[in-house]
Amino acid sequence: MNCSSSINRIELVDLSDELILIVMNKVKSKVLLLCSIITIGNNRLEDLALDKCHSIDLIFDYFQSPYQNLIQRFYSHVLPCIIYNVQSLRLNIQHIPNISNFC
């Protein structure tokens, strides 16, 4: 018997906006949230994520973590899409070369 045919799948986009926002609030790193949602092609999820990105904190050290590629993607793909929504961006001095490359 094939059990996989009897499993119902619920995808993130099937949830209500309120439930999606609860899930987004559980993601502590805004960078991780934005890199996961922005530029994936789902306008509804992008709009919900953009509502959460007015203040982004990059103070913690991505350079000594597995998130180094994530921060590069953030500067190259995500930040250009959200730059007009960001009101506050805090970063380490180590991020200055990356942010100057973006500008």
Backbone as ProteinMPNN parsed JSONL, in Angstrom:
{"seq_chain_A": "MNCSSSINRIELVDLSDELILIVMNKVKSKVLLLCSIITIGNNRLEDLALDKCHSIDLIFDYFQSPYQNLIQRFYSHVLPCIIYNVQSLRLNIQHIPNISNFC", "coords_chain_A": {"N_chain_A": [[0.837, -1.18, 0.0], [0.563, 2.174, -0.836], [1.5, 4.731, 1.048], [2.045, 7.403, 0.667], [0.221, 8.497, -1.1], [-2.024, 8.964, 0.376], [-1.482, 11.064, 2.025], [-2.175, 14.332, 2.923], [-1.145, 17.401, 1.675], [-0.125, 20.512, 2.85], [0.758, 23.606, 1.845], [2.832, 26.497, 2.369], [1.754, 28.723, 1.041], [-0.902, 28.091, 1.046], [-1.919, 28.797, 3.466], [-3.578, 31.19, 5.623], [-3.081, 34.791, 5.607], [-2.641, 35.707, 8.211], [-1.702, 33.417, 9.561], [0.625, 32.923, 8.104], [2.085, 35.211, 8.767], [2.484, 34.707, 11.486], [4.202, 32.502, 11.31], [6.341, 33.788, 10.003], [7.101, 35.571, 12.013], [8.305, 33.853, 13.766], [10.747, 33.315, 12.677], [13.837, 34.282, 13.469], [16.022, 35.647, 12.354], [15.95, 38.311, 10.259], [17.231, 38.552, 7.848], [17.518, 35.912, 6.986], [14.807, 35.262, 6.685], [14.034, 37.138, 4.67], [15.777, 36.446, 2.559], [14.775, 33.97, 1.993], [12.228, 34.433, 1.043], [11.976, 36.746, -0.652], [12.252, 37.404, -4.096], [11.408, 34.881, -4.965], [9.256, 34.67, -6.52], [6.632, 34.736, -5.654], [4.238, 36.904, -5.185], [2.437, 37.482, -3.108], [3.612, 36.356, -0.759], [5.997, 37.822, -0.81], [5.024, 40.448, -0.432], [4.005, 40.225, 2.176], [6.393, 39.661, 3.535], [7.832, 42.002, 3.017], [6.487, 43.806, 4.591], [7.602, 43.223, 7.002], [10.193, 44.154, 7.003], [11.164, 46.672, 7.772], [13.097, 47.383, 9.58], [16.298, 46.186, 9.806], [18.648, 44.113, 11.245], [21.984, 43.606, 11.112], [24.049, 43.113, 12.809], [25.162, 40.85, 14.076], [27.762, 38.434, 13.468], [28.166, 37.365, 10.376], [30.304, 36.484, 8.931], [31.811, 34.599, 10.236], [30.267, 32.39, 10.229], [27.975, 29.824, 8.991], [26.389, 31.305, 7.348], [27.533, 32.994, 5.487], [27.34, 32.894, 2.629], [24.668, 33.433, 2.462], [24.48, 36.102, 3.315], [25.817, 37.345, 1.245], [24.051, 36.826, -0.853], [21.924, 38.274, 0.142], [22.84, 40.954, -0.093], [23.24, 41.084, -2.894], [20.861, 40.23, -4.218], [18.499, 40.513, -2.644], [18.495, 42.993, -1.157], [18.462, 45.018, -3.235], [15.781, 44.753, -4.01], [14.288, 45.476, -1.795], [15.112, 47.915, -0.846], [13.794, 50.403, -0.735], [11.914, 50.004, 1.201], [13.214, 49.704, 3.591], [13.87, 51.186, 6.642], [15.735, 51.294, 8.612], [18.997, 50.099, 8.994], [21.246, 48.168, 10.517], [24.657, 47.383, 10.84], [27.758, 45.493, 11.009], [31.127, 46.726, 10.99], [32.556, 45.113, 9.312], [30.846, 44.605, 7.261], [30.874, 46.751, 5.585], [32.495, 46.779, 3.123], [30.877, 45.038, 1.545], [28.399, 46.374, 1.452], [29.159, 48.696, 0.212], [29.844, 47.718, -2.287], [27.336, 47.039, -3.144], [26.09, 49.533, -3.39]], "CA_chain_A": [[0.0, 0.0, 0.0], [1.34, 3.396, -0.962], [1.031, 5.686, 2.059], [2.246, 8.785, 0.227], [-0.953, 8.995, -1.823], [-3.067, 9.341, 1.321], [-1.032, 12.205, 2.813], [-2.575, 15.641, 2.429], [-0.075, 18.381, 1.791], [-0.486, 21.915, 2.998], [1.919, 24.435, 1.557], [2.816, 27.801, 3.012], [0.85, 29.635, 0.331], [-2.28, 27.693, 1.323], [-2.305, 29.346, 4.76], [-4.069, 32.573, 5.644], [-2.033, 35.785, 5.859], [-2.371, 35.754, 9.644], [-0.851, 32.272, 9.916], [1.937, 33.141, 7.49], [2.779, 36.209, 9.584], [2.921, 34.027, 12.714], [5.391, 31.736, 10.929], [7.422, 34.748, 9.735], [7.551, 36.123, 13.293], [9.126, 32.837, 14.426], [12.085, 33.364, 12.079], [14.528, 35.346, 14.211], [16.894, 36.429, 11.479], [15.214, 38.938, 9.154], [17.978, 38.267, 6.627], [17.123, 34.567, 6.586], [13.429, 35.363, 6.204], [13.983, 37.868, 3.403], [16.449, 35.654, 1.519], [13.931, 32.821, 1.682], [10.941, 34.835, 0.476], [12.103, 37.742, -1.716], [12.691, 36.938, -5.425], [11.007, 33.51, -5.297], [8.2, 34.757, -7.517], [5.302, 34.734, -5.069], [3.99, 38.289, -4.78], [1.744, 37.534, -1.812], [4.608, 36.144, 0.287], [6.915, 38.955, -0.837], [4.353, 41.589, 0.2], [3.979, 39.98, 3.619], [7.771, 39.789, 4.036], [8.216, 43.412, 2.948], [5.905, 44.47, 5.758], [8.42, 42.881, 8.161], [11.612, 44.49, 6.794], [11.452, 48.092, 7.962], [14.314, 47.476, 10.373], [17.083, 44.963, 9.631], [19.83, 44.13, 12.105], [23.063, 42.737, 10.624], [25.149, 43.275, 13.753], [25.863, 39.603, 14.363], [28.864, 38.199, 12.547], [27.921, 36.343, 9.365], [31.553, 36.053, 8.314], [32.312, 33.442, 10.957], [29.156, 31.456, 10.347], [27.589, 29.214, 7.718], [25.507, 32.218, 6.621], [28.293, 33.918, 4.646], [26.715, 32.93, 1.302], [23.365, 34.061, 2.629], [24.641, 37.558, 3.372], [26.159, 37.78, -0.11], [22.79, 36.821, -1.602], [21.134, 39.385, 0.659], [23.313, 42.197, -0.721], [23.163, 41.09, -4.36], [19.531, 39.966, -4.77], [17.377, 40.937, -1.801], [18.542, 44.422, -0.831], [17.939, 45.858, -4.325], [14.313, 44.646, -4.082], [13.62, 46.001, -0.603], [15.821, 49.094, -0.358], [12.876, 51.516, -0.467], [11.1, 49.657, 2.361], [14.052, 49.65, 4.782], [14.031, 52.462, 7.327], [16.883, 51.191, 9.502], [19.873, 48.973, 8.68], [22.406, 48.146, 11.404], [25.617, 46.385, 10.397], [29.134, 45.515, 11.507], [32.092, 47.384, 10.111], [32.977, 44.113, 8.335], [29.89, 44.601, 6.161], [31.028, 47.964, 4.758], [32.864, 46.468, 1.727], [29.74, 44.455, 0.84], [27.362, 47.378, 1.226], [29.674, 49.644, -0.781], [29.721, 47.044, -3.581], [25.928, 47.113, -3.517], [25.789, 50.911, -3.787]], "C_chain_A": [[0.879, 1.24, 0.0], [0.772, 4.456, -0.019], [1.128, 7.133, 1.581], [1.042, 9.347, -0.507], [-2.051, 9.447, -0.866], [-2.693, 10.552, 2.174], [-1.506, 13.492, 2.149], [-1.439, 16.623, 2.666], [-0.671, 19.769, 1.93], [0.791, 22.703, 2.793], [1.742, 25.796, 2.214], [1.814, 28.747, 2.354], [-0.619, 29.276, 0.525], [-2.809, 28.3, 2.622], [-2.835, 30.758, 4.624], [-2.903, 33.519, 5.927], [-1.656, 35.817, 7.338], [-1.452, 34.607, 10.075], [0.542, 32.403, 9.314], [2.737, 34.154, 8.297], [3.25, 35.615, 10.906], [4.187, 33.218, 12.427], [6.572, 32.681, 10.702], [7.967, 35.356, 11.026], [8.429, 35.144, 14.06], [10.551, 32.807, 13.879], [12.812, 34.556, 12.692], [15.401, 36.22, 13.322], [16.065, 36.984, 10.318], [15.904, 38.649, 7.823], [17.596, 36.886, 6.104], [15.71, 34.565, 6.023], [13.377, 36.0, 4.82], [14.652, 37.094, 2.27], [15.616, 34.447, 1.106], [12.676, 33.206, 0.909], [11.085, 35.76, -0.736], [12.733, 37.09, -2.947], [12.342, 35.485, -5.719], [9.846, 33.498, -6.279], [6.789, 34.702, -6.97], [5.029, 36.117, -4.485], [3.331, 38.396, -3.411], [2.735, 37.365, -0.664], [5.6, 37.296, 0.348], [6.297, 40.17, -0.156], [4.298, 41.425, 1.718], [5.372, 40.145, 4.224], [8.214, 41.246, 4.031], [7.639, 44.206, 4.112], [6.747, 44.25, 7.008], [9.841, 43.446, 8.072], [11.925, 45.973, 6.966], [12.75, 48.315, 8.736], [15.054, 46.142, 10.286], [18.377, 45.1, 10.427], [20.844, 43.114, 11.583], [24.276, 42.803, 11.543], [25.884, 41.971, 14.013], [26.773, 39.244, 13.192], [28.572, 37.047, 11.592], [29.218, 35.754, 8.818], [32.158, 34.842, 9.004], [31.231, 32.381, 11.111], [28.846, 30.823, 9.0], [26.714, 30.122, 6.859], [26.245, 33.182, 5.692], [27.704, 34.008, 3.232], [25.355, 33.592, 1.346], [23.485, 35.581, 2.621], [25.036, 38.102, 2.009], [24.91, 37.826, -0.986], [21.907, 37.977, -1.157], [21.539, 40.687, -0.023], [23.087, 42.217, -2.228], [21.743, 40.964, -4.901], [18.385, 40.578, -3.96], [17.374, 42.437, -1.564], [18.088, 45.315, -1.983], [16.406, 45.841, -4.429], [13.613, 45.348, -2.927], [14.147, 47.353, -0.149], [14.884, 50.252, -0.01], [11.948, 51.236, 0.707], [11.885, 49.713, 3.668], [14.212, 51.053, 5.359], [15.275, 52.474, 8.203], [17.683, 49.941, 9.144], [21.111, 49.091, 9.561], [23.356, 47.066, 10.926], [26.964, 46.563, 11.046], [30.018, 46.246, 10.512], [32.575, 46.418, 9.027], [32.058, 44.102, 7.111], [30.076, 45.777, 5.205], [31.499, 47.648, 3.352], [31.692, 45.889, 0.916], [28.675, 45.5, 0.515], [27.857, 48.407, 0.224], [29.661, 49.039, -2.174], [28.288, 47.101, -4.073], [25.593, 48.508, -4.053], [26.452, 51.203, -5.112]], "O_chain_A": [[1.838, 1.327, 0.767], [-0.302, 5.007, -0.262], [0.376, 7.992, 2.041], [0.857, 10.563, -0.535], [-2.919, 10.231, -1.251], [-3.51, 11.018, 2.967], [-1.269, 13.715, 0.962], [-0.85, 16.658, 3.747], [-1.6, 20.142, 1.215], [1.785, 22.49, 3.487], [0.63, 26.189, 2.567], [1.109, 29.485, 3.041], [-1.495, 30.079, 0.201], [-4.019, 28.315, 2.85], [-2.573, 31.44, 3.633], [-1.862, 33.096, 6.429], [-0.478, 35.941, 7.676], [-0.531, 34.81, 10.865], [1.531, 32.034, 9.948], [3.939, 33.977, 8.492], [4.316, 35.986, 11.399], [5.134, 33.246, 13.212], [7.682, 32.405, 11.158], [9.163, 35.628, 11.124], [9.215, 35.556, 14.914], [11.463, 32.323, 14.55], [12.44, 35.706, 12.457], [15.491, 37.427, 13.543], [15.544, 36.227, 9.499], [15.244, 38.517, 6.793], [17.377, 36.715, 4.905], [15.448, 33.935, 4.998], [12.75, 35.463, 3.907], [14.152, 37.085, 1.146], [15.743, 33.96, -0.018], [12.118, 32.376, 0.19], [10.393, 35.578, -1.737], [13.666, 36.298, -2.815], [12.919, 34.898, -6.634], [9.488, 32.448, -6.812], [5.835, 34.627, -7.744], [5.533, 36.455, -3.414], [3.638, 39.307, -2.642], [2.71, 38.135, 0.296], [6.004, 37.708, 1.436], [6.969, 40.853, 0.616], [4.52, 42.384, 2.457], [5.512, 40.71, 5.309], [8.904, 41.681, 4.952], [8.246, 45.176, 4.564], [6.627, 45.004, 7.973], [10.63, 43.234, 8.994], [12.869, 46.474, 6.355], [13.418, 49.333, 8.554], [14.511, 45.097, 10.646], [19.103, 46.085, 10.292], [20.594, 41.909, 11.608], [25.403, 42.575, 11.104], [27.106, 41.975, 14.157], [26.569, 39.701, 12.068], [28.716, 35.881, 11.961], [29.221, 34.638, 8.298], [32.952, 34.126, 8.393], [31.285, 31.566, 12.032], [29.392, 31.238, 7.978], [26.335, 29.741, 5.751], [25.628, 34.105, 5.159], [27.585, 35.109, 2.693], [24.936, 34.235, 0.383], [22.681, 36.267, 1.99], [24.633, 39.208, 1.647], [24.731, 38.758, -1.77], [21.222, 38.591, -1.974], [20.68, 41.441, -0.481], [22.771, 43.268, -2.785], [21.441, 41.536, -5.949], [17.422, 41.095, -4.526], [16.346, 43.087, -1.753], [17.385, 46.295, -1.738], [15.806, 46.814, -4.887], [12.466, 45.771, -3.065], [13.665, 47.889, 0.85], [15.161, 51.006, 0.923], [11.257, 52.144, 1.169], [11.287, 49.764, 4.743], [14.629, 51.983, 4.668], [15.813, 53.539, 8.506], [17.12, 48.855, 9.007], [21.927, 49.996, 9.381], [22.927, 45.95, 10.634], [27.285, 47.63, 11.568], [29.683, 46.364, 9.334], [32.962, 46.852, 7.942], [32.456, 43.637, 6.043], [29.489, 45.789, 4.123], [30.937, 48.217, 2.416], [31.533, 46.212, -0.261], [28.117, 45.501, -0.582], [27.06, 48.944, -0.545], [29.485, 49.763, -3.153], [28.042, 47.2, -5.275], [24.891, 48.639, -5.056], [26.328, 52.312, -5.634]]}, "name": "protein", "num_of_chains": 1, "seq": "MNCSSSINRIELVDLSDELILIVMNKVKSKVLLLCSIITIGNNRLEDLALDKCHSIDLIFDYFQSPYQNLIQRFYSHVLPCIIYNVQSLRLNIQHIPNISNFC"}
